[in-house]
Amino acid sequence: MEKIYGKGIYEGVVIGKPFLKYEKKIEVEPYSLKEGEIESEILRYKEGIKFAQGKLSNLINELRNKIDKKDLQILIVHFEMLNDPIILKEIEDMIKKEKINAEEAVKKVLGKYIELFSNKKNSVYQQRVSDLKDIRDRLLFALIRRKELYNNIEGKILIAKEILPSELLELVNNRVEIKGIIMEFSGTTSHVAILAKSLEIPTFMGGKNLFLEKWSDEIILDTYHSKARVINNPISEVVEEYKKLQKFIEKENDEIEKNINMPSITLDGIDINLDFNAGQNIDLGALKRVNPHGVGLLRTEFIYMERDNLPTEQEQIKIYNEISDEIGKNKPMIIRSLDIGADKILAYCPVESEENPSLGERGIRFTLRRKRILRTQLRAILQSAYGKQIKIMHPMVSCREEVLKIKQMLEEVKADLREEGLKFKEDIETGIMVEVPSIIFMAREIADEIDFFSIGTNDLTQYILATDRFSQKENELYDYYHPAVLRAINTLAEVGLEKNKKVSVCGEMAGELVGIVILLSFGIKDLSMAKTFIPRARNIVRKIEFNSLDNLKKQILRCKDSVEVRKLVKDYIKNL
C-alpha cells in the first residue's frame, strides 16, 4: 500500500479503477510540397480551420444550458483564438513560404508562441500556454480528422499529467461519468480546478511522478481529509474504512438536500447571509433551488470583454436591470466596478506590456487612469440602483488616496445626474475589495471613508505570501489557510466590528466548509460563493452555535501552519 499526497480541489472519497490518460501524441510526419501542391494544401488547411471552429461552436451551443456561463467562457476564449486572423495568416504564410504540410506549419507557429509564453514568469502567460496547446491540438485533430477515444474512462478515476478545460467539458457534454480526477498539474485556481469544483468532481492536484507508479486495479482518492491523498494498492481493512466514510458522506449529502430550503440561521439564531458570485447569464432554476440571500459579487468584466468596443451607459443600465429582475428586485446585489488587468484584457483598450501585470495596472488603477470608463459605469449603476438594494464596490484598491478619488468622482457623477433630472440612488452604499495587504494595515482610516469591506481571498493570499496563484512551481506556497492570511482576515474583521462596518468574503475560501467555519469564528456573517456550494454552506451554518466560536478562533490564530489549521477545523466539523 502506498500513499501519494497533494492538494484537494473538490472534497470527496472515491474507490475505483484508475484510467491513465497518457499525453496525446499527434504524430504527423512533416513533408515538403511541390509548387503545384501549395494551393490544395492551403484549401485543406482552411477546411480544417472551419471543421475545428464548427466542432467548437457546436460544443459551446450544446453546453449553454448545461454549465455556468463563466465556465463556458473558457471555450468562448478558445473559439476567439481559433478565429485570430494574425495567427491563422501566419500559419498560411508558413505553408506557402516553407512549402510544408499544414500540420507541420500549425505545430511550428503555435509551438513558437507556446515556447515564448512558457519562458515568461507571469501567470497570465502561463494560462495562455494551456489555451494555445488546446488550440494547437484542436487544429491538428481537425486536419487529420482523428477522434479522441474516451470509451474506457466511464466510471473510473482519471489520472493525467494535465487535463485541458475543453477536454473536461467534452466529457461532460458526452455524458461520460468520471468518478474523480488525479493530476500532476498543480494550479489550484486554474480553469480546470474551477471547473472541477463547479462540476463537483473530487479532484486531486500536485501528485508527483504519477506515470512511474504501478497502479493497482483498485485505488482510493481521498480529498475529504485535511491532507489530500491517493492510496494505491490499498489493503482490505483500509478499503472497508473508506467505505464507511463514503456512507457517512452520503448521509451528510442527504442532510444537505433536506436543509436546502431552510433559513441560513445558526443554532443560536444568528442570520448568515449566503450570497452567490454572478456573471451575465444566471440559471434561474438552479438559483431558486439553492435560494441565496442575494448577489455578493457581480463581475462586470463580461459586459466589456464580450464585445469590440466600450459599452454605453444605456447598454449597461439595461444589463444591470435585467440581472436585478432575474434574481429579484428585493434581493441585495453588489456590483463590482470593472476589474481589468493581469489575466483579463480588453483588445480595444490596450495597456502597456508589464513585467508583472498582477502588480501593475489593474482594477481601480486601470479605471482611475481612464476616468471616462469609470464615470460611465458609475452613472449606469447609480441609475439602475434606484429603488433597489444595489451597492457598488471597487477592486484592487491599495490606499486611502484611491478611495478619496473614487468618492470624489461618485459625488461628481451624482451632481451631474441631479442636474440632468435623472432618477438615481442617492444613498448608495460603496465598498472596496480587500485584495492588497496595505488595506489591512490602513483599515481603520479607510473604514471612515467607505460603507463596507469585501475580502477577495484569492488575490489577498497571493499578495500576502508573495506567490503567484497561477504558478505551478510555487503552488504549494499558495494557501489561504496559511496563518498569515487568516490573521490578516481576522484583523480586518475586528476593525469592521470596531467601526461598525460590514465585512464580507467573496473568494474561493468562502465556499469551503473549513473556510466557512473559520470566517464565522472571526465574526464574518456575509459569505459569497459559487451557487453550487450554497447548500453545503447552509447545512454547516445550521449546525453551528455562532456565539460559542470564540475558543475555536483563539486556537486557529495560534496555529503555526495551514496543516494544523485544517486538522483543527476538520475535527471541529466532525464533532458537530
C-alpha positions in Angstrom: 0.0 0.0 0.0 1.4 3.4 -1.0 0.1 7.0 -0.3 0.7 9.9 -2.6 0.0 13.4 -1.1 -1.1 16.6 -2.9 -3.9 19.2 -2.8 -7.6 18.5 -2.8 -9.7 20.7 -5.1 -13.2 19.4 -4.5 -13.9 17.3 -1.5 -14.9 13.6 -1.7 -13.9 10.0 -1.3 -13.8 7.7 -4.3 -12.9 4.0 -4.5 -12.5 2.7 -8.0 -10.4 1.7 -11.0 -7.8 4.1 -12.4 -7.6 5.2 -16.0 -4.3 6.6 -17.1 -4.6 9.3 -19.7 -1.2 9.4 -21.5 -0.1 12.6 -23.2 -1.8 12.9 -26.6 0.8 12.1 -29.3 -0.4 13.5 -32.5 2.2 12.1 -34.8 2.2 13.6 -38.3 5.3 13.3 -40.4 6.4 16.6 -41.9 6.7 16.6 -45.7 7.6 19.1 -48.4 5.2 20.3 -51.0 5.7 20.8 -54.7 4.8 24.2 -56.2 1.6 22.8 -57.7 0.5 21.3 -54.3 0.6 24.5 -52.3 -2.9 25.8 -53.2 -4.6 22.5 -52.5 -2.8 22.4 -49.1 -4.0 25.9 -48.3 -7.5 24.8 -49.2 -7.2 21.7 -46.9 -5.8 23.9 -44.1 -8.8 26.3 -44.4 -11.2 23.4 -44.4 -9.5 22.1 -41.2 -10.0 25.6 -39.6 -13.7 25.5 -40.5 -14.0 22.0 -39.1 -12.3 22.9 -35.8 -14.4 26.1 -35.5 -17.6 24.3 -36.3 -16.9 21.5 -33.8 -16.0 24.0 -31.0 -19.1 26.2 -31.9 -21.3 23.1 -31.6 -19.8 22.2 -28.3 -20.4 25.7 -26.9 -24.1 25.6 -28.1 -24.7 22.2 -26.6 -23.2 23.2 -23.3 -25.0 26.6 -23.0 -27.8 25.3 -20.7 -25.7 22.6 -19.0 -23.0 24.6 -17.3 -22.5 28.1 -15.9 -21.7 31.0 -18.4 -18.4 31.7 -16.6 -17.3 28.1 -17.2 -18.4 28.2 -20.8 -16.3 31.4 -21.2 -13.2 29.2 -21.4 -14.4 27.7 -24.7 -15.6 31.1 -26.0 -12.0 32.4 -25.5 -10.7 29.3 -27.4 -13.2 30.0 -30.2 -12.0 33.6 -30.4 -8.4 32.3 -30.6 -9.3 29.9 -33.4 -10.6 33.0 -35.3 -7.5 35.1 -34.7 -6.6 36.4 -38.2 -2.9 37.1 -37.2 -2.2 33.5 -36.1 -4.2 31.9 -38.9 -2.5 34.1 -41.5 1.0 33.3 -40.1 0.3 29.6 -40.5 -0.9 30.0 -44.0 2.1 32.1 -44.9 4.4 29.4 -43.5 2.8 26.8 -45.7 3.4 29.0 -48.7 6.9 30.2 -47.8 8.4 26.9 -46.5 6.3 24.6 -48.7 5.4 22.4 -45.8 2.2 20.5 -44.9 -0.4 22.3 -42.8 0.1 20.1 -39.7 3.8 21.0 -39.5 3.0 24.7 -40.0 0.4 24.6 -37.2 3.0 22.9 -34.9 5.7 25.3 -35.7 3.7 28.6 -35.4 1.8 27.7 -32.3 4.9 25.9 -30.9 6.7 29.3 -31.2 4.0 31.1 -29.1 3.9 28.2 -26.6 7.6 28.4 -26.1 7.5 32.2 -25.9 4.8 32.3 -23.2 6.3 29.3 -21.3 9.5 31.3 -20.8 7.6 34.2 -19.2 7.2 34.1 -15.5 3.8 35.9 -15.4 0.8 33.8 -14.6 -1.3 35.3 -17.4 1.1 33.9 -20.0 1.2 30.5 -18.2 -2.6 30.3 -18.7 -2.2 31.3 -22.3 0.2 28.3 -22.8 -2.6 25.9 -21.8 -5.0 27.7 -24.1 -2.6 27.6 -27.0 -1.9 23.9 -26.5 -5.7 23.3 -26.6 -6.0 25.3 -29.9 -3.0 23.5 -31.4 -4.4 20.1 -30.7 -7.9 21.1 -32.0 -6.4 22.2 -35.3 -4.2 19.1 -35.6 -7.1 16.8 -34.9 -9.3 18.7 -37.4 -6.6 18.3 -40.1 -6.2 14.6 -39.6 -9.9 14.0 -38.6 -8.9 11.8 -35.7 -11.4 11.2 -32.9 -10.5 11.1 -29.3 -11.5 7.9 -27.5 -12.9 8.2 -24.0 -14.9 4.9 -24.0 -12.7 3.4 -21.3 -13.0 6.3 -18.8 -16.6 5.7 -17.9 -17.0 5.2 -14.1 -13.2 5.4 -13.5 -10.8 7.7 -11.8 -8.9 9.7 -14.4 -5.2 10.0 -13.9 -3.3 12.6 -16.0 -0.3 14.9 -16.2 -2.7 17.7 -17.1 -6.3 17.9 -18.3 -7.3 20.8 -20.5 -10.6 22.5 -19.7 -12.1 21.8 -23.1 -11.3 18.0 -22.6 -13.2 18.1 -19.3 -16.1 19.9 -20.9 -16.1 17.4 -23.9 -16.6 14.6 -21.3 -19.4 16.5 -19.7 -21.1 17.1 -23.0 -20.8 13.4 -23.9 -22.2 12.4 -20.5 -19.1 10.4 -19.6 -19.1 9.9 -15.9 -15.7 10.4 -14.2 -15.6 9.3 -10.6 -12.6 11.5 -9.8 -9.5 13.3 -11.2 -5.9 12.9 -10.2 -3.3 15.2 -11.8 0.3 16.1 -11.7 -0.6 19.6 -12.7 -1.0 21.8 -9.6 -2.9 25.0 -10.4 -5.5 25.3 -7.6 -7.0 28.4 -9.1 -6.6 27.3 -12.8 -9.5 27.0 -15.2 -9.6 23.2 -14.8 -9.7 23.5 -11.0 -12.5 25.9 -11.1 -14.4 23.7 -13.5 -13.8 20.6 -11.3 -15.4 22.4 -8.4 -18.3 23.6 -10.4 -18.9 20.1 -11.8 -18.5 18.7 -8.3 -15.8 16.1 -9.3 -13.5 15.0 -6.4 -10.1 16.3 -7.7 -6.5 15.9 -6.6 -3.6 18.0 -7.9 0.1 18.0 -7.4 0.9 14.3 -7.4 4.5 13.5 -8.2 5.6 11.0 -10.9 2.1 9.5 -11.3 3.2 7.8 -14.5 6.0 6.0 -12.8 3.6 4.3 -10.4 2.5 0.7 -11.0 -1.3 1.3 -10.4 -3.4 -1.5 -8.9 -6.9 -2.4 -10.1 -8.5 -0.5 -7.2 -7.3 2.8 -5.7 -8.7 5.3 -3.3 -8.9 9.0 -4.0 -9.4 11.0 -0.7 -9.8 14.8 -0.9 -12.1 14.7 2.1 -9.3 14.8 4.8 -7.1 17.8 5.6 -4.2 16.3 3.6 -5.5 15.1 0.3 -4.1 11.7 -0.7 -4.3 8.9 -3.3 -3.9 5.4 -1.9 -2.5 2.9 -4.4 -3.0 -0.9 -3.8 -4.9 -0.3 -0.5 -5.2 -3.2 1.9 -8.8 -4.6 2.6 -9.0 -3.0 6.0 -8.4 0.5 4.6 -10.9 -0.1 1.8 -13.6 -1.1 4.4 -12.7 2.0 6.5 -13.2 4.3 3.4 -16.5 2.5 2.5 -17.8 3.5 5.9 -16.6 7.1 5.3 -18.5 7.1 2.0 -21.7 6.1 3.7 -21.1 8.9 6.2 -20.7 11.4 3.3 -23.8 10.1 1.6 -25.8 10.6 4.8 -24.3 14.1 5.0 -25.4 14.8 1.4 -28.9 13.6 2.2 -29.0 16.0 5.2 -27.7 18.9 2.9 -30.6 18.2 0.5 -33.2 18.2 3.3 -31.9 21.6 4.5 -31.7 23.2 1.1 -34.7 25.5 1.5 -34.2 26.1 5.2 -33.1 29.5 6.5 -29.3 30.1 6.9 -29.5 30.6 10.7 -27.1 29.3 13.3 -28.3 27.3 16.3 -28.3 30.4 18.4 -30.4 32.4 15.9 -27.8 34.4 14.0 -28.6 35.1 10.4 -25.8 34.3 8.0 -26.1 35.8 4.5 -25.1 33.2 1.9 -24.8 35.1 -1.4 -23.6 34.0 -4.8 -21.0 35.3 -7.2 -22.6 36.1 -10.5 -21.8 36.9 -14.2 -24.1 37.7 -17.0 -26.2 34.6 -17.5 -28.0 33.3 -14.4 -29.5 29.8 -14.3 -32.8 30.8 -12.6 -33.8 27.1 -12.0 -30.6 26.3 -10.1 -30.8 29.7 -8.3 -34.3 29.1 -7.0 -33.2 25.7 -5.8 -30.4 26.9 -3.6 -32.2 30.1 -2.6 -29.3 32.6 -2.0 -29.7 35.7 0.1 -28.5 37.8 -2.9 -25.5 38.6 -5.1 -22.4 39.2 -3.1 -20.3 39.9 -6.3 -21.5 40.8 -9.7 -18.5 40.6 -12.0 -19.0 43.3 -14.7 -16.0 42.3 -16.9 -18.2 40.2 -19.1 -20.0 43.4 -20.3 -16.7 44.8 -21.6 -14.9 41.6 -22.7 -17.7 40.1 -24.9 -17.7 43.0 -27.4 -15.4 45.1 -29.7 -16.0 48.5 -28.0 -16.9 50.1 -24.7 -20.5 49.6 -23.6 -22.6 52.7 -23.4 -24.4 53.9 -20.3 -27.8 52.7 -21.6 -26.4 49.3 -22.5 -25.1 48.8 -19.0 -28.3 50.0 -17.4 -30.3 47.5 -19.4 -27.9 44.6 -18.3 -28.0 45.6 -14.6 -31.8 45.9 -14.7 -32.2 42.5 -16.4 -29.9 40.8 -13.8 -31.7 42.6 -10.9 -35.1 41.4 -12.4 -33.8 37.9 -12.7 -32.6 37.5 -9.1 -35.5 39.6 -7.7 -35.6 43.3 -7.2 -35.8 42.9 -3.4 -32.6 40.9 -3.2 -29.4 42.7 -2.5 -26.7 42.9 -5.2 -23.2 44.2 -5.0 -21.9 45.4 -8.4 -18.1 45.4 -8.7 -16.7 48.1 -11.0 -14.6 47.0 -14.0 -11.8 44.7 -12.9 -9.5 44.6 -15.9 -5.8 43.8 -15.9 -3.5 40.9 -15.1 -5.3 37.9 -16.8 -8.2 40.0 -18.1 -7.6 42.3 -21.1 -9.7 44.4 -23.4 -8.4 44.1 -27.0 -9.9 47.5 -27.9 -8.4 49.3 -24.8 -4.8 48.0 -24.7 -2.4 48.7 -21.8 1.4 48.8 -21.9 3.1 45.5 -21.5 4.4 45.0 -18.0 6.9 42.5 -16.5 4.4 41.7 -13.7 0.8 42.7 -14.7 -0.6 41.2 -11.4 1.2 44.1 -9.6 0.6 46.7 -12.3 -2.3 48.5 -13.9 -5.4 46.5 -12.9 -8.7 47.0 -11.2 -9.2 50.5 -9.9 -5.8 51.6 -11.1 -7.0 50.9 -14.7 -10.2 52.8 -14.4 -8.9 55.8 -12.4 -6.5 56.3 -15.3 -9.4 56.1 -17.7 -12.0 58.2 -15.9 -14.5 58.2 -18.7 -14.9 54.4 -18.4 -15.5 54.6 -14.6 -17.8 57.7 -14.9 -20.0 55.9 -17.4 -20.2 52.8 -15.2 -21.0 54.8 -12.1 -23.7 56.6 -13.9 -25.2 53.3 -15.1 -25.0 51.7 -11.6 -26.5 54.7 -9.8 -29.5 54.8 -12.1 -30.0 51.0 -12.1 -29.9 51.1 -8.2 -32.8 53.5 -7.9 -35.4 51.8 -5.7 -33.3 48.6 -5.3 -30.8 47.1 -2.8 -27.8 47.6 -5.1 -24.3 48.5 -3.8 -21.0 49.3 -5.5 -17.6 48.0 -4.7 -14.2 48.6 -6.3 -11.4 46.1 -7.0 -7.6 46.2 -6.3 -7.8 49.3 -4.0 -4.4 49.7 -2.3 -4.6 53.1 -0.4 -6.8 55.7 1.1 -5.9 58.2 -1.7 -7.6 55.9 -4.2 -10.7 55.7 -2.0 -10.9 59.5 -1.8 -10.6 59.8 -5.6 -13.4 57.3 -6.0 -15.6 59.2 -3.5 -15.0 62.5 -5.3 -15.8 61.0 -8.7 -19.0 59.4 -7.3 -20.2 62.8 -5.9 -19.4 64.5 -9.2 -21.5 61.9 -11.1 -24.3 62.3 -8.7 -24.3 66.1 -9.2 -24.4 65.6 -13.0 -27.4 63.2 -12.7 -29.2 65.7 -10.5 -28.6 68.5 -12.9 -29.9 66.2 -15.8 -33.0 65.4 -13.7 -32.4 61.7 -13.8 -33.5 59.3 -11.0 -30.7 57.5 -9.2 -29.9 56.1 -5.7 -28.6 58.9 -3.6 -27.6 56.9 -0.6 -25.9 54.0 -2.4 -23.5 52.1 -0.3 -19.9 51.9 -1.5 -17.3 49.4 -0.5 -13.9 48.1 -1.6 -12.4 44.7 -2.3 -9.6 43.8 0.2 -7.0 42.1 -2.0 -3.9 44.2 -1.2 -2.3 43.8 2.2 -1.8 47.5 2.7 -5.6 47.8 3.2 -5.3 45.6 6.3 -2.8 48.0 7.9 -4.8 51.1 6.9 -8.3 49.6 7.6 -9.2 51.9 10.5 -8.5 55.0 8.4 -10.2 53.7 5.3 -13.2 52.4 7.2 -14.2 56.1 7.9 -14.5 56.6 4.1 -16.5 53.6 3.0 -19.6 51.6 3.9 -18.2 48.0 3.7 -15.2 45.7 3.0 -15.3 42.6 0.8 -12.3 40.3 1.1 -11.1 38.6 -2.1 -9.2 35.8 -0.5 -7.6 34.6 -3.8 -5.6 37.7 -4.5 -5.1 38.6 -0.9 -3.4 35.2 -0.4 -1.1 35.6 -3.4 0.0 39.1 -2.3 0.5 38.2 1.4 2.5 35.1 0.6 4.2 36.7 -2.5 3.3 33.6 -4.5 1.6 33.6 -7.9 -1.7 31.8 -7.6 -1.5 30.5 -11.2 2.1 29.3 -10.8 2.7 25.5 -10.9 6.2 25.8 -9.4 5.2 27.8 -6.4 1.6 26.4 -6.0 2.4 24.6 -2.8 3.0 28.0 -1.1 -0.3 29.4 -2.2 -2.7 28.5 0.6 -5.5 30.7 2.0 -5.4 28.7 5.3 -1.8 29.9 6.0 -1.8 31.6 9.4 -0.5 34.9 7.9 -3.6 35.1 5.7 -6.0 34.1 8.5 -4.5 36.6 10.9 -4.9 39.4 8.3 -8.5 38.5 7.7 -9.2 38.4 11.4 -7.6 41.8 11.8 -9.9 43.3 9.2 -12.9 41.6 10.8 -12.0 43.2 14.2 -11.8 46.6 12.5 -15.2 46.1 10.9 -16.7 45.2 14.3 -15.0 48.2 15.9 -16.1 50.7 13.2 -19.5 49.1 12.6 -18.7 48.3 9.0 -19.8 45.1 7.4 -17.1 42.7 6.3 -17.9 40.0 3.7 -15.8 37.4 1.9 -16.2 36.5 -1.8 -13.1 34.4 -2.6 -12.8 30.6 -3.0 -12.4 30.2 0.7 -16.0 31.4 1.4 -17.4 28.2 -0.4 -15.3 25.6 1.5 -16.5 24.1 4.8 -13.2 24.7 6.6 -13.2 28.3 5.3 -16.8 28.9 6.3 -16.2 27.8 9.9 -13.0 29.9 10.2 -14.8 33.0 8.8 -17.8 32.6 11.1 -15.4 32.2 14.1 -13.9 35.6 13.1 -17.4 37.1 13.3 -17.9 37.4 9.5 -21.6 36.8 8.6 -21.6 37.6 4.9 -20.2 34.9 2.5 -20.4 34.9 -1.3 -19.6 31.8 -3.3 -20.4 29.8 -6.4 -24.1 28.9 -6.1 -23.3 25.1 -6.1 -21.7 25.5 -2.7 -24.6 27.2 -1.0 -26.5 24.1 0.1 -23.4 22.7 1.9 -22.7 26.1 3.4 -26.3 26.3 4.7 -26.1 22.9 6.2 -22.9 23.6 8.2 -24.2 27.0 9.3 -27.3 25.4 10.8 -25.1 23.2 13.0 -23.0 25.9 14.5 -23.6 28.0 17.6 -22.2 31.3 16.4 -21.6 32.9 19.9 -19.5 29.9 21.1 -16.9 30.1 18.4 -14.5 32.3 20.3 -12.4 29.5 21.7 -12.0 27.9 18.2 -11.0 31.3 16.9 -8.2 31.6 19.5 -7.0 28.1 18.6 -7.0 28.9 14.9 -5.0 32.1 15.4 -2.4 30.2 17.4 -1.8 27.6 14.7 1.7 27.6 13.2 0.8 26.3 9.7 -2.1 25.5 7.4 -1.9 21.8 8.1 -2.6 22.5 11.8 -5.4 24.8 10.8 -7.1 22.3 8.6 -6.9 19.5 11.1 -8.2 21.7 13.9 -11.2 22.9 11.9 -12.0 19.5 10.3 -12.0 17.9 13.8 -14.4 20.6 14.9 -16.7 19.9 11.9 -16.7 16.2 12.6 -17.8 16.8 16.2 -20.8 18.9 15.2 
